[in-house]
Structures are given as C-alpha cells and as structure tokens.
C-alpha cells in the first residue's frame, strides 16, 4: 500500500499560495492542495521574533512523490528557508487513498 502524506508549507500571500498549490497539482506531485489563511505566524528569524500573516498550503501526496515535491517547493518558493513539513497519514478511506495514489505521478 502507498504511504500517503500531507505536506505543509506557508507563504505570505493568497496569490503565492495558489501558485504553489496549482504548480504541484499540475505537475502531479500532489493529487490535491488546500489553502488556508490567513494565519498569524510568530517565529524566530535572524535574531528577532517576527510576527506575520501567512497562508498555509496542504499538499496531499505520496511518500514516493515527496522528494520531488520538496524540491519543487524549494525551487519556486520565495522564502530563504520555506517551511516544508511532511506528516504521515495514519489512516484514510481506501477509496480516497487509491485516488490520491492514482492522481500523483508516482502512483
């Protein structure tokens, strides 16, 4: 069975979030991408605590696509160090997981 992942990144505008989502889905690196936001992020950056408004992008993908998806996000993202986190999907409906695997290029 294919291991499903949810991969998360953030960006500073709804437009950039949609570009990231659309690019990954068009390249079949993710079967789906959902955008949420704005959210408030508080983080350390260059010896200061920053607060900013960001949009989260959640990519639904497979473990087989992860490395290529990570490289894609890193290449097109405009942050110096973009958040790229992969969370394993512990359980899911068989039909959804089959669709996810079928819609990704590694499926």
N, C-alpha and C positions, 0 to 999 in steps of 0.2 A: 504494500500500500504506500502511496506517495505521502510524504510528510508535508502537511500544509503549514504555512507561516503567515503571520500578519507582520508586515514590515512598516515601521513608523518613521516619518521624517517631519520636520516643520520648516516653514518658510514665512517671510514677512508680508505676504500679500495673498489675497484670494486668487489673483491672476496667476501668480507664480505657482501656487498650489495646483491650479487646474492644469497648467503646462506640465508640471511634474507628473500628475496623475495621467493625463492624456498620453504623454510620451511613453510611459511604461506600459499602458494598456495597448497602445498601437503597436509597440514592439513585442507584444505578447510576453512580456516579463512579469506581468500581473494579469489576472483574469478580471480584476475589479480594483478600483481605487476609490476610497471615500474621503471626502474633505470635511473637516470640522473646524469651526472657529468663528470668530476669533477667540483665542485663549490668551491668558496672560502668563508669560514665562518669566521666571526670576532665576538668574543664573550668574555664576562667576565667569567673567571674561576679562582677560588682560588686567588682572589685579584689582578689579572693581566688581561690585554687584550691580548687574544690569536688570532692568525690567522692560519687557517689550511685548507688543501684541503680535501673535503669530497664528498661522493656520496649520493644522495637523493634516497630514495625508497618510492614510492607512491603506497599504497595498496588500491585496490578497494574492498569495503566490505559493510556490512550492519550494522545498529545500533545493531542488535541482536548479531552480532559476535564481536562487539567492545571490550568488557571486556576480552574475551578470547584472542583476537588478541593482546591487550595491554599487558596482562600477558605473552604471548608467546614472544613478542619483548623484554620485560624487562628481561625475563629469559635467552634468548640466546644472547642478546646484550652484548658487552664487555665494553661499556662506563659505568662510575659510574652513570651518570644521562642522559640516552639517550633521545633525542627529540622524543616525541610521541604526535602528534597533530592530532585531528580528525576534518575534515572540512565537513560540510553537503553538499550534492549535492542538489542544489536548483531545478534544472530541468535536465532532460535527456530523451533520446528516450525511449519509452515504451519497445521496443524490447531489448535494452541494459540493462535496469534496471531489466527486467524479467530474462535475462540471468544471471546477477550478483546475484540475489536472488537465482536462481536455483543452481548455482555453489558453493555457500557457505553452510557450514554445518547447519546453522540456517535457510537456505532458504526453 
